[in-house]
Amino acid sequence: MTSPTPVAVTGATGAVGGRVAQQLHAAGIPLRLVVRDASRAPDFAGVAPVEVAEASYGDTGAVRRALEGVELVFMVSAAESADRVAEHAAFIEAARASGVRHLVYTSFFGAAPDAVFTLGRDHFATEELLRASGLGFTALRDNFYADFLPLLAGEDGVIRGPARDGRVAAVARADVADSAVAVLRELHAGGAGATSPHAGAVYELTGPEALTLAEVAGLVSELGGRGPVVFHDETIDEAYASRASYGAPPWQLDAWVSTYTAIATGELARTTADVERLTGHPPLSLRTLLEAARAPQPAADPV
């Protein structure tokens, strides 16, 4: 009797990929964790087999070996870099050459060749690579992570950026992971292929509401446990000047500033029902996330 085909999960050392791997494992699905450093791979105890393979996206030989015998892959987008699209291209081609049938990719809300958020253009380019590859694919277009919004405030308690009164329908990382798990479980159970309802599907993952950054600051002030937080609406020139001291390359400065200008233009304000449609539960609000972070954690069992 042949062993069940494992689902390959990239990014398993991160928040989204790690949650996806944990939930698939709990469901009894065999896994192959594709990581850059095997020593950092999560250690799951249970009956479902877990394999670990080392590969970075740009190393096509290592990726081919890591994905040998795999049909279904959860592809977390690579770390932000000037050559991220080239890394994605190498990974996709290696996946195709190794016999993968379907990739579930974490894209970005509003991905387009002219997206105001400059990194959204990278995600559109990656989606185009997937469409041209001949592989089955599903794109999970995540809005900005709600978990990240409190971190926009500096040590002085100010969120600075040229967002004006624009709104952002930020999504919790947990909801992104749950959505990915729902898609992957259905694909694994039904067999990845062109007949799946997820083949070629694009899901737009958002939170339940769209907030201004002034409203975000108010919630963080109320529930963040760090004191008052306010929003300061910078001009674009001020935004570049206030970040110049970090010595970041131009592409990264553009990405940082366009985080706010994308909000200002309304590009990230629309809410969708895709999280609930995929997972069966409503998406988490920023208030709920902040309240959960404040809640007392249960004491660990004595060892």
Backbone torsions as a table, in degrees:
resi	resn	phi	psi	omega
1	MET	NA	131.7	-178.1
2	THR	-78.3	149.9	178.3
3	SER	-75.6	149.0	177.5
4	PRO	-60.9	144.6	178.8
5	THR	-70.7	129.1	-179.3
6	PRO	-75.2	155.0	169.3
7	VAL	-93.3	128.6	177.7
8	ALA	-86.8	132.4	179.0
9	VAL	-122.7	119.2	172.9
10	THR	-92.6	165.5	178.2
11	GLY	66.7	23.5	-175.1
12	ALA	-69.9	-11.3	175.9
13	THR	-88.9	-3.0	-179.7
14	GLY	-101.4	179.2	-174.9
15	ALA	-66.5	-46.7	-177.3
16	VAL	-77.1	-52.8	-179.4
17	GLY	-60.6	-37.8	178.8
18	GLY	-64.6	-41.2	178.5
19	ARG	-67.5	-39.8	177.8
20	VAL	-60.7	-48.4	-179.7
21	ALA	-60.4	-44.3	-178.5
22	GLN	-61.3	-43.7	-177.9
23	GLN	-70.9	-39.1	177.2
24	LEU	-64.3	-40.4	178.6
25	HIS	-63.3	-42.9	179.2
26	ALA	-62.4	-26.8	178.7
27	ALA	-84.1	1.0	177.2
28	GLY	84.1	17.3	-178.6
29	ILE	-91.2	127.1	178.3
30	PRO	-65.4	143.0	-173.9
31	LEU	-125.3	152.4	164.1
32	ARG	-126.7	112.3	-178.6
33	LEU	-87.5	118.9	-178.9
34	VAL	-101.6	109.0	-173.5
35	VAL	-132.1	159.2	177.5
36	ARG	-77.8	-28.3	-177.6
37	ASP	-133.9	108.5	-175.5
38	ALA	-61.9	-26.6	-178.7
39	SER	-68.3	-17.6	-178.8
40	ARG	-99.0	-1.3	-178.7
41	ALA	-66.0	140.4	177.9
42	PRO	-64.2	149.5	-178.4
43	ASP	-108.1	108.6	-178.6
44	PHE	-102.0	131.5	174.7
45	ALA	-100.5	131.7	-179.5
46	GLY	163.7	-174.3	-174.6
47	VAL	-85.8	-26.9	-178.4
48	ALA	-74.5	134.6	-179.2
49	PRO	-68.3	143.4	177.1
50	VAL	-129.9	120.7	175.9
51	GLU	-107.1	154.8	177.6
52	VAL	-125.3	131.4	177.9
53	ALA	-130.3	137.7	179.3
54	GLU	-93.8	130.6	174.6
55	ALA	-169.0	140.5	168.8
56	SER	-102.2	153.8	-171.9
57	TYR	-56.8	-37.1	-175.9
58	GLY	-80.0	-8.6	-179.0
59	ASP	-93.3	90.3	-171.6
60	THR	-63.2	-36.5	179.2
61	GLY	-64.2	-45.4	179.2
62	ALA	-65.4	-38.4	178.9
63	VAL	-65.1	-41.9	178.8
64	ARG	-60.2	-43.1	179.0
65	ARG	-66.4	-39.8	-177.1
66	ALA	-66.5	-29.9	-175.0
67	LEU	-102.6	5.5	179.1
68	GLU	-59.4	127.7	178.6
69	GLY	82.2	6.3	179.8
70	VAL	-104.1	139.0	176.7
71	GLU	-107.2	-26.1	-172.7
72	LEU	-127.3	129.9	-175.4
73	VAL	-130.4	134.8	167.1
74	PHE	-96.0	113.2	-174.5
75	MET	-107.1	100.7	173.2
76	VAL	-77.2	134.3	-178.0
77	SER	-58.2	145.3	-178.1
78	ALA	-66.8	164.1	177.3
79	ALA	-58.5	147.0	-179.8
80	GLU	-58.7	129.7	177.9
81	SER	-162.1	167.4	179.9
82	ALA	-67.0	-25.1	-176.7
83	ASP	-114.9	29.3	-177.2
84	ARG	-61.7	-40.5	-179.0
85	VAL	-62.7	-38.5	177.6
86	ALA	-64.4	-38.4	176.3
87	GLU	-63.7	-43.2	177.4
88	HIS	-61.9	-41.8	179.7
89	ALA	-60.5	-43.2	179.8
90	ALA	-64.1	-41.8	-179.7
91	PHE	-64.8	-45.7	-178.3
92	ILE	-62.6	-43.0	179.6
93	GLU	-65.8	-40.6	178.0
94	ALA	-65.2	-38.2	177.6
95	ALA	-62.7	-44.7	178.9
96	ARG	-61.0	-43.9	-177.4
97	ALA	-68.0	-26.1	-177.5
98	SER	-86.3	-6.5	177.2
99	GLY	102.1	8.0	175.8
100	VAL	-61.3	142.0	-180.0
101	ARG	-103.9	-28.3	-174.0
102	HIS	-148.8	135.9	175.8
103	LEU	-118.2	132.0	171.0
104	VAL	-105.2	116.2	-168.7
105	TYR	-114.3	135.5	174.7
106	THR	-85.2	101.0	-179.5
107	SER	-97.0	-157.8	-178.5
108	PHE	-133.6	143.0	-179.9
109	PHE	-56.8	127.1	179.8
110	GLY	76.5	20.1	178.2
111	ALA	-54.2	128.2	-177.2
112	ALA	-163.1	158.3	-179.1
113	PRO	-65.8	-20.6	179.8
114	ASP	-118.7	26.6	179.7
115	ALA	-56.2	139.3	177.9
116	VAL	-64.3	-44.7	173.1
117	PHE	-69.5	111.8	-167.9
118	THR	-61.0	-32.5	-179.2
119	LEU	-72.4	-18.9	173.6
120	GLY	-62.1	-25.1	177.5
121	ARG	-70.1	-36.2	175.7
122	ASP	-60.9	-42.3	-178.5
123	HIS	-67.4	-38.7	176.1
124	PHE	-62.1	-43.7	179.3
125	ALA	-60.7	-38.4	179.0
126	THR	-67.7	-41.7	176.3
127	GLU	-59.6	-39.4	177.8
128	GLU	-64.9	-38.2	175.8
129	LEU	-62.0	-41.0	178.9
130	LEU	-64.9	-42.3	179.5
131	ARG	-62.7	-35.5	-177.3
132	ALA	-83.1	-12.8	-172.6
133	SER	-76.3	-22.0	-173.6
134	GLY	86.8	-5.9	176.9
135	LEU	-78.9	151.0	165.3
136	GLY	-69.4	144.7	178.7
137	PHE	-150.8	155.7	172.3
138	THR	-131.5	131.3	178.7
139	ALA	-105.4	125.0	173.6
140	LEU	-102.2	100.4	-177.6
141	ARG	-87.2	97.2	-177.6
142	ASP	-82.5	136.7	167.3
143	ASN	-71.5	179.6	174.1
144	PHE	-56.8	148.6	-179.6
145	TYR	-73.7	128.2	176.2
146	ALA	-61.9	-32.6	179.5
147	ASP	-61.1	-25.3	-176.3
148	PHE	-84.0	-23.8	-172.7
149	LEU	-57.4	-43.3	178.6
150	PRO	-61.4	-25.3	-177.6
151	LEU	-78.0	-7.2	176.5
152	LEU	-68.9	-23.4	-179.6
153	ALA	-74.3	132.7	176.3
154	GLY	-75.0	-179.8	-180.0
155	GLU	-62.1	-22.2	179.5
156	ASP	-86.9	4.5	177.8
157	GLY	78.0	24.1	-179.1
158	VAL	-118.7	129.1	169.0
159	ILE	-91.9	116.5	-175.8
160	ARG	-113.8	131.4	175.0
161	GLY	169.6	157.0	-177.6
162	PRO	-83.4	61.5	-177.4
163	ALA	-96.2	-9.1	-176.5
164	ARG	49.0	-135.8	179.1
165	ASP	-105.9	26.5	177.1
166	GLY	-68.1	163.2	-176.3
167	ARG	-120.5	152.6	179.6
168	VAL	-132.7	127.9	-179.8
169	ALA	-94.6	62.0	-173.5
170	ALA	-61.7	146.3	-175.7
171	VAL	-115.9	142.9	177.9
172	ALA	-71.3	142.0	177.5
173	ARG	-59.0	-34.8	179.0
174	ALA	-61.8	-36.2	179.7
175	ASP	-72.7	-33.4	174.8
176	VAL	-63.6	-46.4	179.7
177	ALA	-63.1	-44.8	179.9
178	ASP	-61.4	-38.2	178.3
179	SER	-65.5	-43.2	178.3
180	ALA	-61.8	-42.7	179.7
181	VAL	-61.4	-42.4	179.8
182	ALA	-60.2	-44.6	179.5
183	VAL	-65.9	-47.2	-177.2
184	LEU	-64.0	-39.8	179.4
185	ARG	-64.6	-41.1	178.8
186	GLU	-67.2	-42.0	178.2
187	LEU	-64.7	-40.6	-179.7
188	HIS	-66.5	-40.4	-178.1
189	ALA	-71.8	-37.9	-175.1
190	GLY	-95.4	-7.2	-176.6
191	GLY	86.6	122.3	179.4
192	ALA	-66.8	131.1	-179.9
193	GLY	177.4	176.1	-174.0
194	ALA	-66.1	-21.0	-177.8
195	THR	-83.2	-8.5	-179.7
196	SER	-68.4	141.6	175.3
197	PRO	-64.6	-16.6	179.0
198	HIS	-88.1	-7.0	-178.6
199	ALA	-68.0	120.3	-179.8
200	GLY	75.0	5.2	-177.0
201	ALA	-77.3	145.8	174.8
202	VAL	-121.8	117.5	179.3
203	TYR	-108.5	135.2	-179.4
204	GLU	-105.5	111.2	-171.7
205	LEU	-100.7	118.1	-178.7
206	THR	-133.9	168.7	170.7
207	GLY	-78.9	-176.0	-176.0
208	PRO	-81.6	-11.5	-175.7
209	GLU	-149.6	158.7	177.0
210	ALA	-109.5	123.7	-174.4
211	LEU	-113.4	146.3	166.7
212	THR	-76.8	162.3	177.7
213	LEU	-70.6	-23.0	172.3
214	ALA	-66.3	-39.7	177.0
215	GLU	-68.4	-38.3	174.8
216	VAL	-59.0	-46.3	179.9
217	ALA	-59.9	-39.6	178.7
218	GLY	-63.1	-42.4	178.9
219	LEU	-66.6	-41.0	179.5
220	VAL	-66.8	-36.6	176.1
221	SER	-61.5	-41.7	-176.7
222	GLU	-73.5	-39.6	-167.1
223	LEU	-123.5	-6.8	-172.8
224	GLY	-79.0	-15.3	177.9
225	GLY	71.4	22.3	-178.4
226	ARG	-127.3	8.1	-179.1
227	GLY	94.8	-173.3	-175.8
228	PRO	-63.6	139.8	174.8
229	VAL	-129.5	135.5	179.7
230	VAL	-129.1	162.2	176.3
231	PHE	-107.9	130.3	174.5
232	HIS	-114.2	119.5	-177.5
233	ASP	-84.6	97.4	179.5
234	GLU	-73.9	158.5	163.4
235	THR	-77.4	165.4	179.2
236	ILE	-63.1	-41.1	178.1
237	ASP	-61.5	-42.8	178.1
238	GLU	-62.6	-37.9	-178.6
239	ALA	-64.0	-44.4	178.0
240	TYR	-65.8	-41.2	-177.9
241	ALA	-66.4	-39.2	-177.4
242	SER	-71.3	-16.6	-179.7
243	ARG	-106.5	-4.7	-175.7
244	ALA	-63.0	-30.4	-175.2
245	SER	-67.2	-16.1	-179.2
246	TYR	-75.6	-12.8	178.1
247	GLY	68.5	24.2	-178.9
248	ALA	-75.4	151.7	177.1
249	PRO	-66.7	161.1	-176.0
250	PRO	-55.9	-40.4	-178.0
251	TRP	-62.2	-34.6	-178.6
252	GLN	-75.4	-39.2	174.7
253	LEU	-59.6	-43.2	178.1
254	ASP	-59.7	-41.4	-179.8
255	ALA	-64.7	-44.8	-179.5
256	TRP	-60.4	-48.8	-177.2
257	VAL	-68.5	-38.4	-178.0
258	SER	-72.0	-13.8	169.3
259	THR	-54.8	-40.9	-177.2
260	TYR	-86.0	-39.7	-179.0
261	THR	-67.7	-29.7	175.6
262	ALA	-65.1	-36.8	175.4
263	ILE	-67.1	-42.7	-177.6
264	ALA	-60.0	-36.6	-176.5
265	THR	-79.5	-8.2	-177.0
266	GLY	85.3	7.5	-176.8
267	GLU	-64.1	-23.0	-173.5
268	LEU	-116.3	16.9	-171.1
269	ALA	-90.3	-18.7	-173.8
270	ARG	-74.9	138.2	174.1
271	THR	-102.8	151.4	178.6
272	THR	-131.1	169.5	177.4
273	ALA	-101.5	14.4	-172.2
274	ASP	-67.3	-35.6	178.1
275	VAL	-60.7	-49.3	-178.7
276	GLU	-67.3	-36.9	179.2
277	ARG	-62.2	-38.4	-178.7
278	LEU	-81.1	-40.9	-170.4
279	THR	-98.6	-22.7	-175.5
280	GLY	85.9	-0.1	176.6
281	HIS	-129.3	151.3	180.0
282	PRO	-68.7	154.3	179.3
283	PRO	-71.7	154.0	180.0
284	LEU	-75.9	141.3	174.2
285	SER	-89.0	163.8	175.8
286	LEU	-61.8	-39.4	178.1
287	ARG	-58.2	-45.4	-178.9
288	THR	-62.9	-41.9	178.1
289	LEU	-61.1	-45.6	-178.4
290	LEU	-67.0	-39.0	177.8
291	GLU	-65.1	-39.2	178.7
292	ALA	-65.0	-36.5	179.5
293	ALA	-67.6	-28.1	180.0
294	ARG	-83.6	-20.2	-174.8
295	ALA	-64.6	142.4	177.3
296	PRO	-61.3	138.0	178.6
297	GLN	-89.5	143.2	179.4
298	PRO	-63.4	143.7	178.8
299	ALA	-67.0	144.7	178.2
300	ALA	-69.1	147.4	176.1
301	ASP	-65.2	141.7	178.1
302	PRO	-63.0	142.6	-179.0
303	VAL	-88.9	NA	NA
